[in-house]
Amino acid sequence: MIYFHGGGFVLTYASTHVVSMDIYAQRARCRLFIVDYRLGPKHVFPNGFEDCYAAWQWVVGYAKNLGVDASRMAVAGDSAGGTLAAAIAQKVKDAGGQPIRGQLLIYPALDKSSSADSATAFPDTPLWNTGANINMWEVYLRDYAGKVTPPYAAPSDRAELAGLASAYIESAECDPLRDEAEEYARRLQSAGVERLFNPTKGTVHGYDTVFDSEVSKAAMQKNLVFLESIF
C-alpha cells in the first residue's frame, strides 16, 4: 500500500500517521510506503501530485527488489492525502499501467468548489472548517486561479468514473468534506465501481487520531477488512 498523508497540502505527516501506518502494515499484512511529497505554499499543484505518481511508478518498477507483488497494490490517504490517492487511482487507470487493486479514501477532499451543503455548514468545527477548506483549495490551485482546473487536481471534477479501482470511502459527520465524499461514493457506485462507504457518526475531521475511541476502532476494523479483501 502506498499512503499519502493529509495536512491540507502544506503540512507533513504527523506522529498519528505513523501509528496508523504501523497498524495497517501489521494487521493487513502488507508492505507500506508513505510518500513525503512536496508541500505548499512553496510547491502547489501539480508538484505534490507528480511526486505521488512518481512514487507509484517507483514501487511498481522496483517491486521485485522491494518484495512487493505489483499485481496486488493499493493507494490510500486521509484528507488532502485522500485527494491524492483518488487522483493517482485516476491517473494509473488512464495511463494503462499496472492496475490498482483498491483505493482507501479517509474523509478525502474532492471538490474544489466547496459548494456542497456540508462545505458551508461547519465554520468553527475542530481541526477542519469551512474557511480552512476554502483556503486550502485557493493555495493548492493558486497557479490555476481563473483558469480551467487541470485533470487530477480535484478528483470529483472527473466526469467518467467507470473502470476505477475498488474504493473504500469514509466520512466524518461534522466535517466540511462530508457531502463530497458521499457524492463521490454514489457516483462510483453508479459507474459500476465496487465501493464501500462508511459515514461515521458523531465525528469531526481527524476523529480517527483518537485511537482508543470505539468509533475509531470500528472504522479501523472496516479499513482493514477492505484492505484484506483486495490484497
N, C-alpha and C positions, 0 to 999 in steps of 0.2 A: 504494500500500500504506500502510495506517495501522498503525503499530507501537506496541505498548505494552510498555514496558521492565519488566524484572524488578527485584527488590530487596526481596522479602518484604512488599510493600505499604507499606514505611516508608523505603526509600532511593530517591533519584532515579537517573536514568540515569547510567551510567559512561562513561568515555572509550572503553571497548571496545564499548559500544553504538553510539557514533558511527562507529567504524571499520566495524562490521558494516553499519550503515545505508548507508554510502558504497559498500560492496561490492554490496549489494542494488540500490541505485539505479543504479549504473553497469552492472552485469552483467546485471541483469534488465530494464534499460531502463525503469524506472518512476519516476513521481513518488512521493516518500516523505515521510510525515508522522509524526513521533514525538510522542506525547502526553505533556505534562507534567502528569499528573493529580495530584489532591490525595493526600497521603500520611498514613499513621498515624505515631505513635499518636494524633495530634490528629484526623485525619479517617479514619474507618473506613467499612466498607460501610454505605450504598451510595454514598458521596461519590465515590470514585475511579471506580467503575463508571459513575456518571452523567456524569462528565467525559468518559470514553471514548466513551460513546454520543453525547454532545453533539458530540464531535469528528467522529464518523462522520457525523452529520446535517449538520454544517457543511460538510464536504468535499463531500458529495452535493449540498447546497443551492447551493454556490458552484462546482460542478465546472467549469462553462464558463469562469468568470473565472480559475480555477486551472489551466486547461489539462488538466483531468482528464476521462477518459472514464468517466462514472459507471456504465456497464454493465460495466466491467472493473476492479473494485476488490477488494482482499483485506485481511484483517486478519492481524496476526502478533504474536507476543510470546514472550518466554522466561520460564520460571519463573512468578512471580506475573503477569507480563505475558501469559503463555500462558493463565492463568486468565481474565484479562480478555478476551483475544482470543476464546477459546471462548465466553465468556458473551455477548460482543457478537454473535457469529455466531448464537447462540440468540435473542437479543433482536431482531435485524434480521429473522430469519425470522418470529417471532411478530408483529412489527409490520406485516409485509406491505409493507415499503418496497422501495427499490431492492435487489435481492438481491446478496449477496456471492458473488464467484466462487470464493474459496478462503480457507482458514484455515491459517496456518503456526504450529504449536504446538511450541516447543522446550522440552523437559523441563517441561511445564506442571504446575502444582499444581491438581488437580481434585477431590480427595476430602478433605473437611474431617474425616472420621472418623479419618484416618491409621491405618487398620486393616489395610491390605494387608501382606503379608509384608515387602516392602522397606521399608515405613514404619518398622518397628521393628528392621531388620537393620543399620542404619548409624548407631550412636550417636556415632561420632567421625570421620566422613569429612570431608575438607576442604571448606570453603565452605558446605556444607549437610549437616545431620544430623538425626536423629530429633527431638532436643529443639528445635532451631530450627524445624522444620516444625510441631510441635505449638504452639509459642509463636506462630508466625505466624498460624495459624488462630484462636487464642484472642484475639489482638489485633484481627485483621481483622473477626471476627464478635462483637466484645465486646458490642455492643448487642443481640445475639440469644442470649446465654447462657441456656440452659434453655428457649428458645423454638423454634418451628419456623423453620428456616432459610428465608429468602425465595428466590424464583426468582433465578437468575443469580449467586448468591453463590458456589456451589460447583458447577461445571458437571456433574460426574458425578452429582449428585442428580437430574438431569432424567431422567424415565422414557422419554420418547419422543424419539428422535434422528432419525427419518426426515425427509428433506427438508432437512437441514442442508447447508451448502456443503461442497464437496470439501475434504479435510483432509490435511495432511502432519503427522505426529506423530513427534517424535524423543525418545528417552530416553537416559539415561546409565546404565551398568551398575551402578555403585556409588553409588546415589542413592536416598534415601527415596521419591522420586516415580516411580521406575521402573515399578512394577507398575500404578499407577493410569493411567499413560499407555498402557500395553499394553492394559489393560482397556477404556479409552475407545476405543482404536483398534478393538478387537474388537467392541464394541457398535455403533460407527459402521458397520462392515462388515456386521454382522447386520441393521442398519436400512436397508441398501441405499445407504449414502453412499459415494461414491468416496473412498478413503483410501490413503495410503502410510504405512507405519510403518517407521521406521529405528531399531532398538535398537542403539545404538553399544556397542562392547565395550572393556573396559579403561579406562573413562572415569568421571569424577566430575562432579557438578553444576558447570557453568561451564567444562567442559573446552574448549569452543569459543572461549574467550577467548585461548587459546594458538594464535594464528593460523597459525604456521608448523608446527604439528603435522600429520602426514599424516592422522590421524583427523579433525581439524578441517577440513582442506582437502577431504577426501572428503565429509564431512557438508555443508559449504557448497555443494559442487557439486550434491548431491541437493536441497538447498533451492532452488537456482537453477533446476534442471530443473523442479521443481514449479511455481515461480513463472512460468517461461516458458510452461508448459503451460496455465496458467489465464489468463494475460494474452493 
